[in-house]
């Protein structure tokens, strides 16, 4: 999905790892179970949101390079779920 939308293999692998960590956290916290979650849908949705957030941040930083330097990926990770 990421490579089809302009990303490269390294970016796809990074997002995959982040998504798996989020998934694991949600399972440990009992927020996701087989009964209340389509696992494939969850993984795809979070992956898409992370990718679009990364692209939007990159575009903002290109337009306003000094305004967004304080943002870190871990600060917005929970906003994606």
C-alpha positions in Angstrom: 0.0 0.0 0.0 2.7 2.5 0.9 4.9 1.6 -2.1 1.9 2.1 -4.3 1.4 5.6 -2.9 4.9 6.9 -3.4 6.8 5.3 -0.5 9.8 3.1 -0.6 10.6 -0.2 1.0 12.3 1.3 4.1 9.3 3.6 4.8 6.9 0.7 4.4 9.0 -1.4 6.8 9.1 1.4 9.4 5.4 1.9 9.3 4.8 -1.8 9.5 6.9 -2.0 12.7 5.1 0.9 14.2 1.7 -0.6 13.4 2.6 -3.9 14.9 3.7 -2.2 18.1 0.4 -0.3 18.3 -1.5 -3.5 17.6 0.4 -5.4 20.3 -0.3 -2.6 22.8 -4.0 -2.7 22.1 -4.1 -6.4 22.5 -2.2 -6.3 25.8 -4.7 -3.6 27.0 -7.6 -5.8 26.0 -8.8 -3.1 23.6 -8.7 -5.5 20.7 -10.1 -9.0 20.7 -11.2 -11.4 18.0 -14.8 -10.5 18.9 -14.5 -6.7 18.5 -11.9 -6.2 15.8 -11.3 -7.1 12.2 -7.5 -7.5 12.5 -6.7 -7.0 8.9 -8.9 -3.9 8.7 -7.3 -2.5 11.9 -3.7 -3.0 10.5 -4.6 -1.5 7.2 -6.4 1.5 8.7 -3.6 2.4 11.1 -1.0 1.9 8.3 -2.9 4.3 6.0 -3.3 6.9 8.7 0.4 6.7 9.6 1.4 7.0 6.0 -0.9 10.0 5.3 0.3 11.7 8.5 3.9 11.2 7.5 3.2 12.6 4.0 1.3 15.6 5.4 4.1 16.3 7.9 6.7 16.1 5.1 4.7 18.5 3.0 4.3 20.9 5.8 8.0 20.8 6.7 8.9 21.5 3.0 6.6 24.6 3.0 7.5 25.8 6.5 10.8 24.1 7.5 11.2 25.8 10.9 7.6 25.7 12.1 7.4 21.9 12.5 10.9 20.8 13.7 9.6 20.2 17.2 7.2 17.4 16.1 8.3 13.9 16.8 6.6 10.7 15.4 6.0 9.3 18.9 4.1 12.4 20.0 1.3 11.8 17.5 1.3 8.0 17.4 -1.7 7.7 19.7 -3.6 10.2 17.7 -3.7 7.7 14.8 -5.6 5.1 16.5 
